[in-house]
Amino acid sequence: MKRIPEPELMNNEKQVAAYSQADFSSSNNLFIEYIINKINISNFKSLKILDLGCGPFDIDIQLVKLFPNCKIFAVDGSEEMLKVAQKKIIQNNLTD
C-alpha cells in the first residue's frame, strides 16, 4: 500500500481540538496490539520509541502505561498539536 502524506499540518486551534477529542481508541488499540504482537518487547531491557507525527499523544500514553520503563521521543509538525500533547502528558503525570 502506497503511503499518501497529508497535504497540510493541523495548525488551526479548533481543528486540533476537534482531532484530539475524537475517539480513535479502536484504531489506536489495534495499532498497539500490532506492535505488541510483532515485537517481543519482553526481550528489551529498555524500550525506546520514536513517534513521528505523534498527534495528541494518545497512543504514546497507552504505551507508557503498558511499559512504564519505556522512553518515547515524539515529534509532530504542528505546534498546536504539540501543545495538546504536552497538556495530556501533564494530565497523565508522565512528565518524566
N, C-alpha and C positions, 0 to 999 in steps of 0.2 A: 504494500500500500504506500503510495507516494504521499509524503507529508506536505500539506499546503499551509504555509505560515499565515497567521492572521495579518491583515494589511496595516493594522494600527495598534497602538498601545491604548489601554484604558486609562486616560489621564483625567477624564471628567469625574468629579467627585460623586455625582449622582449615579453615573454608570458603574463606578467602582463599588459604591454602596449596594446597588441592586445585585451586582455579581457576587459580592461577598456574603450577601444574605440569602442567596439562592441555595436550594437544597441539592447538593451534588453528592450526598452521602452514599447513594447507591453506586455510582461510578467510582467514587473515591475508595469505597470498601473493596470493590473488585480489583482496583489497581494495587491496593495494599496486599490483598490476598495473592495477587500475581507475584508481587515482589517476594513475599514470604515463601511461596511455592517454588520459585525459580532460583532462589539463593539460599544456601544453607547458612543462615545467619548465626546459628549456634557455633560455627567454626571461627567466628570473628571475635577477637578479644575486645576490640573497639571498632565500632561501626561508624564510618564517615559517609555522609550522603551529600551529594551536590544536587541541588534542585534548581534547575534553570527554568525561569518562568514560574516562580513559586506561588504567584497569585496571593490570595488572602491567608496562605499558610495552613490551610485546613488539613491537608494530607500530612504535612510535616508534624503538626501537633499530634495526630494519631500515631505516627511512627515513634515520636519521642515517648509517648505514653506506653507503647508496646515495648520499646527498647530504651529505657531511661539512660543508658550509658552512651547512646549514640550522639554524634556531633553532626549538626546539619548546617551546611553552608548554602544559604538561599539567596537567589538573585532574581530580580524582576526589573523590567524596563520602565515600569510605571511607578513614579514617586508616590502617587496617591495610593496605589495598591500596597506599597511597602509600609505606608502609614497604617493602613488597616491591619497588615500582618503584625506590625510592631505592637499595636493595641491588643491583638489576640495573644501574642506571646506574653505580654504583661498580665492579661486576664487569667491566663493558664499557669502563671507562676513559672515560666520557662526561660527566664532571663539569663540563666547560666548557660 
